[in-house]
Amino acid sequence: MPRLITVAAAQLGPIQKSESRSVAVERMVRLMERAHKRGVELVVFPELALTTFFPRHYHRDIEQADSWFENSMPSNETVPLFDAARRYGIGFHLGYAEIAHEADETGAIRKRRFNTSILVGPEGDILLKYRKVQLPGHAEYDPKRIVQHLEKRYFEVGNLGFPVIRAPMGGLDGINMGMMICNDRRWPEAWRVLGLQSVELVALGYNTPSLNMEAGGFEAHHLRVFHSHLSIQAGCYQNACFAVATAKAGTEDGAELFGHSIVVNPQGEIVAMASSWDDELITADCDLDMCTLGRTTIFAFDKHRRPEAYGRITGQTGAVAPQVWTKR
Ligand code: CDT
């Protein structure tokens, strides 16, 4: 019997700064209803799915950004998502900005802010939480940029690692599931840490601007989508897993996000792709037994990995200059 699960990337069109969480949640519940009609068992929503992508907006006083964050999950505004999960018997993935009052590295309890995602089971239980590790952008207002990207201002680096959980989903009694958030997908280290926990399905939400605002050099527009897909396809192939990668799309507060949500199989092939810049549900039947080929042959980690040669991966952050060749 194949281990089949039907998944959906529930892409969201833009959510403007003035729009409330309740409006966003209503749109998401409608997508869950449509997903249910199509036999979907797991729905993946984007990163920071409840509001506009607020890191593009500068607040001098960080506390003033607190209105973009959730103090609890579920909250009054998000409980309809959990109700819909129970009503339709489908799981979901949700990205949101989290305020947590918890101990930091020094042991002091304080208010902490994270870019977070959760995986919720069909009975409304939170199965797994992840906090974004690879935070892009900058911490201070950058006058050179037309659009700010202040993730480093508003969020701390995630402190939960890259966890994987085995839990029932759809008709299956156990699927190994992990999460990534947006920029994480560009980092092979993140994929490998999930791969080393036998991940079978990665849920991944993103908000990626169509234009590179770094102004550090020219990047042709079409390459923005290419690089996103390239990273996800490579991650799936090299770790023999599926990914459901879901975008926020369209023009939000005057800034364009490129959409192009995809579902990718363990061969690295795109098996479904969104074509609009709006709310859109794309679905795919994933046979998790497809993960076996890669992980028992070319990427049988236990047989072929050579961690003794990979010390630099965890031993250093920036690149060092190589030894210079000299003629003897
Ligand atoms: N949200 C997010 O992580 N977006 C980044 C764009 C970074 S541009 C400063 C991404 O990697 O898609």
Boltz pocket constraint, residues with backbone or C-beta under 6 A from the ligand:
constraints:
  - pocket:
      binder: B
      contacts: [[A, 47], [A, 134], [A, 136], [A, 137], [A, 149], [A, 181], [A, 182], [A, 183], [A, 184], [A, 186], [A, 206], [A, 207], [A, 208], [A, 209], [A, 213]]
      max_distance: 6.0
